[in-house]
């Protein structure tokens, strides 16, 4: 949204210290959020984040389908559930 306001690419936008900085203007984060809201621009839940290093080829069944960020907590949960517990 901020890139569209200033006619620049999304890569030119920086977020720093509560400010949204483009090559043409610096605005407060609150100001940008209010402008987006006024223009009916949704800023939540439907955005997508492309996790780096994830790829999977269904034909060869090769690749890395899950990020390490997901793998480690899941592995700990499985290990914890498999550990014997003692009643006190």
N, C-alpha and C positions, 0 to 999 in steps of 0.2 A: 504494500500500500504506500509506504513512504517513498519507494522508488518511483512509483507512478506520480506522486505529488510533484517530484522534482525532475521527472523525465530522465532518470538515470537507471542503470542496471541494478538489480538487487545486490550484487556483489560490492557495489560502491557504498552501501549503507552500513554504518557502524553503530553499535549500541555501546555506550560508555558513560558511566557515571549518571545514569538516569536520563541521558540525552540520546536522541536519535540523530545521527550526523550523516548528512549527504554532502556531495561536492557543492551543492547550492545553498543549503540551509542547515541550521542546527535547531532542533525543537525538543521540548521536553517529551519524555515518554508519554506522560499523561495527555499532552496536547495531541499527539499522534493517535492515541487510543480514542480520544473523544472525537477526533475528525473521522476516524474509521467508522465509529459507531454512527455518527451523523450521516455518513454516506452508505450505511447499511453493509459495511464490510465486516464479515465474520472473522474474528481473530482467535478462535478457539476450536478445539477438538477435531476439526476436519482437515487440519494440516497434516502433512506427511514429512517424515524425516527419513532420509535414505541412509541407513546404517552402513558405514564403510566396511569393506571386505566381505560383504554377504553376496553370495551368488550360488546358484544351483542349476544344474543341467538335468532336466527330467529324462532326457534321452539316455545319457550315460550314467545317471544316478551319482554324479560327482559334484563336489563343490562344498561350500561352507554355508549351510542354510540357517544357522543360528549364530548370533553374536556372542562373544565371550561374556558380555555383560549379563546375558540371560543364562548362559551355561553354568557359570560359577554358583550363583545362588540356587539354581535348580539342583546342582550336584550336592551342595551342602544340605538342601532339604531332604534329598533322597538318603544321603548318608545319615542324617539325624534320625530319620524315620526308621532306618534299618538298625540303629544302635539299640542294644538291649537296655531297658530302663529297669530300675529297681523301685519297688514301692517302699515308702517309708511309713 
